[in-house]
């Protein structure tokens, strides 16, 4: 499973830095999520991302079969 926030960020013209600042996490945290290198995410961060990007977890969580 991975998280994809690129489209939502682009749709609302928000940078990774701005998203990190708005939800109170570090830029590297959002950058890792953006790049797909994050191996986990806390529910409160996922909720904050969805609130800022005006989406649901279904919009950004992608299930990949191995």
JOSUL-V892400 format. One record per pair of residues at least 6 apart in sequence whose ideal C-beta (glycine too) atoms are under 7 Angstrom apart, sorted by sequence separation. I is the first residue (numbers start at 1). J is the second residue. D is the distance in Angstrom with one decimal. If there is no record, write none. Layout:
BEGIN
i=I j=J d=D
i=I j=J d=D
END
This chain:
BEGIN
i=20 j=26 d=6.3
i=32 j=38 d=4.1
i=50 j=56 d=6.0
i=9 j=16 d=6.8
i=20 j=27 d=4.7
i=50 j=57 d=6.0
i=33 j=41 d=6.7
i=20 j=29 d=6.6
i=9 j=19 d=6.6
i=17 j=27 d=5.6
i=20 j=30 d=4.2
i=16 j=27 d=6.6
i=19 j=30 d=5.4
i=46 j=57 d=6.0
i=16 j=30 d=4.8
i=16 j=31 d=5.8
i=16 j=34 d=5.4
i=25 j=45 d=6.1
i=23 j=45 d=6.9
i=23 j=48 d=3.9
i=23 j=49 d=6.4
i=5 j=33 d=6.2
i=6 j=34 d=6.6
i=5 j=34 d=5.8
i=23 j=52 d=5.9
i=3 j=33 d=5.3
i=22 j=52 d=5.3
i=19 j=52 d=5.9
i=2 j=36 d=5.1
i=3 j=38 d=6.8
i=3 j=41 d=6.4
i=12 j=53 d=6.6
i=12 j=54 d=6.8
i=5 j=49 d=6.5
i=9 j=53 d=6.9
i=8 j=53 d=4.0
i=8 j=55 d=5.2
i=5 j=53 d=6.5
i=8 j=59 d=6.7
i=8 j=60 d=6.5
i=5 j=60 d=5.5
i=4 j=60 d=5.7
i=3 j=60 d=5.4
i=3 j=61 d=6.0
i=4 j=62 d=5.5
i=1 j=61 d=6.2
i=2 j=62 d=5.2
i=1 j=62 d=6.8
i=1 j=63 d=5.3
i=2 j=64 d=6.4
i=1 j=64 d=6.7
END
